[in-house]
Amino acid sequence: MIRLFLLDAVGNLALFALAYYWLGLRTSSTGNVILSVVLVVLMTALVAYLIALAFNRDARASVGRIPALLIWLGIVGLVADLFFYLSSFVPAIENWLNSALTLATRTPVQLKWIPLGLLLIALGTISLRQLIPVAVRTANQGVDGLRDWRAVPLSLGYVAAALAWFLIGLWIPWQLFWWIPKLVSFEAQMASFLIRVSVALALYVGAWLLFASYCRTKTLPPER
């Protein structure tokens, strides 16, 4: 588990470094445009590798799972595009719903976040029941797993594990990274930054690997 943690941490550090360099890359020349495309492909392949590594725990086998997981990432991208497209209708739906309820009750009604909340619940349900299980099967079985779209039933433990991963692995690290304490000296600021980044990375990687292990247990048949 420690070796898996270190591999995932190094991989994520490399991914963050590539993303940081890519964001600062100017596309004013043909060479930089080509380099930008190469970096995008490399980062996408690295994401696919890290997903495979978390779900199958085999560093060598994960390399062979990259092509199939790139297809999976493309499907996830289409689902995300559909979500953002549907979310553009949320303000109009909120206005219509508030107007209809105001006319029906003859009192001002302001219901916010309900359409968006329902859309997020639908996205979370699709992700937990099908998208993540397909990623688990693909990471372990390759293209054969990509063909298996059987839904995994939701359970209270599954939802709780997903929420715990979101809180501990995403929200808290994000807050730690952007929290800037008021310190006087440059040395204290750098020490604070390094400590916060280290703790955030440890929480991010640890929570993701634990959640991936739970998803693996829930999706794959028990080993004999």
Buried (B, 14 or more C-beta within 10 A) or exposed (E): EEEBBEBBBEBBEBBEEBBEEBEEEEEEEEEEEEBBEEBEEBBBBBBBBBBBBBBBBBBEBBBEBBBBBBEBBEBBEEBEEEBEEBBEEBEEBBEEBBEEBEEEEEEEBEEEEEBBEEBEEEBBEBBBBBBBBBBBBBBBBBEEBBEEEEEBEEEEEBEEBBEBBBEBBBEBBEEBBEEEEEEEEEEEBEEBBEEBBEBBBEBBBBBBBBBBBBBBEBBBEEEE
